Amino acid sequence: MRDTKQLARLFGEKTASTISTARILVVGAGGIGCELLKNLSMSGFGHIKAVDLDTIDLSNLNRQFLFQRVHIKKPKAQVATQAIQRFNPGLDASFEQANIKQPEFDVDWFSQFDLVLNALDNLDARRHVNSMCLAAHVPLVESGTAGYLGQVTVISGGMTECFECQPKPAERKTYPVCTIRSTPTAPIHCIVWAKDYLFAQIFGEKVPDELDAKGDEGEDLEELRQLREESWALAKLTAAMGSDEFAKLVFQKVFDSDVARLLSMRDMWKHRQPPRVLHFDQLHSAVDSVFDPASIDDHAPMSLEQSFALFKHSADKLAQRHELQKNSDADAFLAFDKDDDDTLRFVAAAANLRSYAFGIDPKSIFSIKAMAGNIIPAIATTNAIVAGMMVVQGALVLGGRMPECHTAYLSYSSKRPRSIVKDALAPPNARCAVCRRRYLTLRVAECSKTTLGDVVDCVGALAGTDRDLNLGDEISVVEGSRILYDYDYDDNLSRSLKDLGLVPGKMVTLSRDDDSDTVPVVLSFAKPRQDAVDGGDLLVIEGFELIPEFAPLPATAMDQSGGGKVQDESSVSGNPGAATGATEVIEEAGLSVGDDGAILLEDDDDDDDDNDNDNDNDNGAASTAGVQRISDELAKRNIDEVSASGPPGAKRRATGDSEVGESVELAD
């Protein structure tokens, strides 16, 4: 075990001792995760578990320094934990190659950790970990980077803002370079794969292959054999460049044999839709022998046949260009440029073919050009700084020094005197649809024999006791966007929890049907405790002592006036001049008030189609920030909140667990 004397000098003996025994969960072993795991192992943390679904890709090696070329195709979490154990031989480090959203990672699993550190690169997983940490009552250190920008904050239920307390854009317009080689789930994953892997491997700058230079020094011989075979296959493709068979060989490797290899990994597809193999000969017979690239509408999604024909055409054209350049320079290579029609069309065709293989919606060439051009490169230095700040915040949390924790921002500007700026942790948003919840654990003996009606009765039996949840007689039960039960819909009461998919790892939200201010309850399904005696209760609800105190919801202009508009200055909360003061604040923020009293979020879009992507992104961010500034200033001046209306996505609101604009469906 590493000596903790330096930590003791920094944080005190008590904190240093706690760090050495605390159980730490790191979610993500990529850019931030590698730096974070290294820092934890070298700082005296004694028990670390890493979870990551991905395998190592060539494009990761420029910044994820725990990985080398011999590790390509291996699980990131496994290689990373093995690396930090070499740094610190006494370290208790373990890993899981899995999706953190899988049911086995339930509230009990999260509860075994003293601290969770997020090093994720997607919004959906961050939201899930945020909810699980709230349910398990475990503090979370959240992080993120985008180019030269970075942020670290601490989330603790009932004490600070959670990840959902502030609106998040429904879809990001810019992305870090993080190629998902095995399990793409979105068009951007396929675009990055086509641009940074396929194009770069075939036409890009070549790097020396180290596989044959490595002996059998403790490495998996089967893994080395597979990697050598892939290297030989790529070499064969390069040798065939310029021949009539070139496009066919590339296609058969990446859309046939590589996909078939992924399908052979059956465990990978237990919880997701498997891909399908694309066959060259079948597609070749379905397209015209003479292909005109001008026949493709750049603004319409390409069909499978169009993608195939464009792939063949652009691959052959790039091969000819590459061969011509090599005649004058043996080391010549091609570089992707979104304004280079040949390279763009190759990437677009390859990305759409991969989308079809993995059941993802295809994109138009125009959309792919915009998305490929907006990818933000991951900066290794940014990751290192953010990971360092995460360890400091984590040490403070474990030492019981939450008041000393803060949100830290990393920025890059020649005009800013400091690159790192810190701010006090914000209190929870009183209207947050995620952390303004009472999280409890529901232990179920047998999901196949327990019905939804049993759960409703178990909650109702608490009425009048010291554990009364004050939900009343008319409650609703919702899982995500699925309504399971309410006063007017009781079809599911007799169905078993297993039949409804409510098994350990799932959550349901219970709330009053009368829209009162009563804080809703979230029940996390879990297995019975191991020490539970046979014949005990089928249902046990736990965690009442961990529920934080919730302040009453602040009154709004809508509550006070009985309507959704800002009234005249004599009718807002009985405070003359309040409406005028609110208008002043809004105008100072550069916005205006409409005739109906709503804030108008102005759109500066100049209707230039080429800039729609950027304008939508900038305006959405500015609108949200503007509303937040107004809310903060109104609070300072003791003025009631006013309603905000604007373009879709400018401000997220939530009703229960379902976002406005999101369909709510009844359970089958």
URKAUR-V927915 format. One record per pair of residues at least 6 apart in sequence whose C-alpha atoms are under 6 Angstrom apart, sorted by the first residue. I is the first residue (numbers start at 1). J is the second residue. If there is no record, write none. Layout:
i=I j=J
i=I j=J
//
This chain:
i=1 j=90
i=2 j=44
i=4 j=44
i=7 j=16
i=8 j=16
i=15 j=399
i=19 j=45
i=20 j=44
i=20 j=45
i=20 j=46
i=21 j=46
i=22 j=114
i=23 j=47
i=23 j=113
i=23 j=114
i=24 j=48
i=24 j=113
i=24 j=115
i=24 j=116
i=25 j=48
i=25 j=49
i=25 j=116
i=26 j=50
i=26 j=117
i=27 j=50
i=27 j=51
i=27 j=118
i=27 j=119
i=28 j=51
i=28 j=52
i=28 j=119
i=28 j=120
i=29 j=52
i=29 j=76
i=29 j=77
i=31 j=64
i=32 j=119
i=32 j=383
i=33 j=119
i=34 j=64
i=35 j=384
i=35 j=387
i=36 j=387
i=38 j=84
i=46 j=91
i=46 j=92
i=47 j=92
i=47 j=93
i=48 j=93
i=49 j=93
i=49 j=94
i=49 j=95
i=50 j=77
i=50 j=95
i=51 j=77
i=51 j=95
i=51 j=96
i=51 j=97
i=52 j=77
i=52 j=97
i=52 j=98
i=53 j=97
i=53 j=98
i=53 j=99
i=55 j=73
i=55 j=74
i=55 j=75
i=55 j=76
i=56 j=72
i=56 j=73
i=56 j=74
i=56 j=76
i=57 j=72
i=63 j=380
i=66 j=80
i=77 j=95
i=78 j=95
i=81 j=93
i=85 j=91
i=103 j=505
i=106 j=505
i=107 j=136
i=111 j=136
i=115 j=139
i=116 j=140
i=117 j=140
i=117 j=141
i=118 j=142
i=134 j=157
i=135 j=439
i=139 j=155
i=139 j=156
i=140 j=154
i=140 j=155
i=141 j=153
i=141 j=154
i=142 j=152
i=142 j=153
i=143 j=151
i=143 j=152
i=144 j=150
i=144 j=151
i=147 j=376
i=147 j=377
i=147 j=378
i=147 j=379
i=148 j=382
i=148 j=412
i=149 j=410
i=149 j=411
i=150 j=409
i=150 j=410
i=151 j=408
i=151 j=409
i=152 j=407
i=152 j=408
i=153 j=407
i=155 j=162
i=158 j=548
i=159 j=427
i=160 j=426
i=160 j=427
i=160 j=428
i=161 j=426
i=161 j=427
i=161 j=428
i=165 j=429
i=165 j=432
i=167 j=652
i=174 j=374
i=174 j=375
i=175 j=375
i=175 j=376
i=176 j=375
i=176 j=376
i=176 j=377
i=176 j=378
i=177 j=377
i=177 j=378
i=179 j=192
i=179 j=193
i=180 j=189
i=190 j=351
i=191 j=351
i=194 j=347
i=194 j=350
i=194 j=351
i=195 j=347
i=203 j=333
i=203 j=334
i=204 j=333
i=204 j=334
i=204 j=335
i=205 j=333
i=240 j=246
i=241 j=319
i=242 j=319
i=242 j=320
i=247 j=312
i=247 j=315
i=255 j=278
i=256 j=277
i=256 j=278
i=259 j=277
i=275 j=357
i=275 j=358
i=276 j=357
i=298 j=364
i=298 j=365
i=298 j=366
i=299 j=364
i=299 j=366
i=300 j=364
i=301 j=362
i=301 j=363
i=301 j=364
i=307 j=349
i=310 j=349
i=311 j=346
i=311 j=349
i=314 j=342
i=314 j=346
i=325 j=332
i=326 j=332
i=336 j=343
i=338 j=344
i=338 j=369
i=348 j=365
i=352 j=362
i=355 j=362
i=393 j=405
i=406 j=423
i=406 j=424
i=406 j=425
i=407 j=422
i=407 j=423
i=407 j=425
i=408 j=421
i=408 j=422
i=409 j=420
i=409 j=421
i=410 j=419
i=410 j=420
i=411 j=419
i=437 j=519
i=437 j=520
i=437 j=521
i=438 j=521
i=438 j=522
i=438 j=547
i=439 j=522
i=440 j=523
i=440 j=542
i=440 j=543
i=441 j=523
i=441 j=524
i=441 j=541
i=441 j=542
i=442 j=523
i=442 j=524
i=442 j=525
i=442 j=540
i=442 j=541
i=443 j=526
i=443 j=527
i=443 j=528
i=443 j=539
i=443 j=540
i=444 j=527
i=444 j=538
i=444 j=539
i=445 j=528
i=445 j=538
i=447 j=497
i=447 j=498
i=448 j=496
i=448 j=498
i=450 j=496
i=451 j=494
i=451 j=495
i=451 j=496
i=451 j=497
i=452 j=493
i=452 j=497
i=453 j=493
i=462 j=468
i=471 j=512
i=474 j=487
i=474 j=513
i=475 j=486
i=475 j=511
i=475 j=512
i=475 j=513
i=476 j=485
i=476 j=486
i=476 j=510
i=476 j=511
i=477 j=484
i=477 j=485
i=477 j=509
i=477 j=510
i=478 j=484
i=478 j=508
i=478 j=509
i=479 j=508
i=481 j=658
i=481 j=664
i=482 j=664
i=482 j=665
i=482 j=666
i=482 j=667
i=483 j=666
i=483 j=667
i=484 j=667
i=504 j=525
i=504 j=526
i=505 j=525
i=506 j=525
i=507 j=523
i=507 j=524
i=508 j=522
i=508 j=523
i=509 j=521
i=509 j=522
i=510 j=520
i=510 j=521
i=511 j=520
i=556 j=640
i=556 j=641
i=557 j=640
i=557 j=641
i=558 j=564
i=560 j=573
i=565 j=597
i=566 j=597
i=569 j=576
i=569 j=577
i=569 j=578
i=569 j=579
i=570 j=576
i=578 j=639
i=592 j=599
i=592 j=600
i=593 j=599
i=593 j=600
i=598 j=643
i=598 j=644
i=599 j=644
i=599 j=645
i=601 j=646
i=620 j=650
i=623 j=650
i=624 j=650
i=624 j=651
i=653 j=660
i=654 j=660
//
